[in-house]
């Protein structure tokens, strides 16, 4: 019986987004294959995580394309992006917590390209006067990632409704990112 690597990755992603500490045995069981078969496709957890990283990057790129980041108001593009990336948010939350992916010289160039596209969206919003200029595009990009991960975790835990995912993230991000006449700074 041929094993579909895409099916194995999707099963691993579904499990690991709910239980990031799942063992390779648990991943194999979730995929409906033996541990030996899993190891023939992914030599260990690191190889599996790297394959999930590639899947996550592909999911992000597809969401970025679907969101049409260069069309219309930047705030509307952010709304479209959050909606488009929602199906992959659990996987991204898992990847976001995998420090091995973001340390050292082995950073996948795909993340940099994704960062650049999202930062360009925030920069466009700043240049149009829509977003605050005292928050850098890099900061806003990382804030978006953090909110996406938090949103996925809160929905998975049952503390938040899936139907609120897009609204809560966008409103919190843009409520803090929208330009005001005089940016309010908290006094130290």
Secondary structure by P-SEA (a helix, b strand, c coil): ccccaaaaaaaaaaaaaacccccaaaaaaaacccaaaaaaacccaaaaaaaaaaaaaaaaaaaaaaaccccccaaaaaaaaaaaaccaaaaaaaaaacccccccccccaaaaaaaaaaaaaaaaaaaaccccccccaaaaaaaaaaaaaaaaaaaaaccccccaaaaaaaaaaaaacccccbbbbbcc
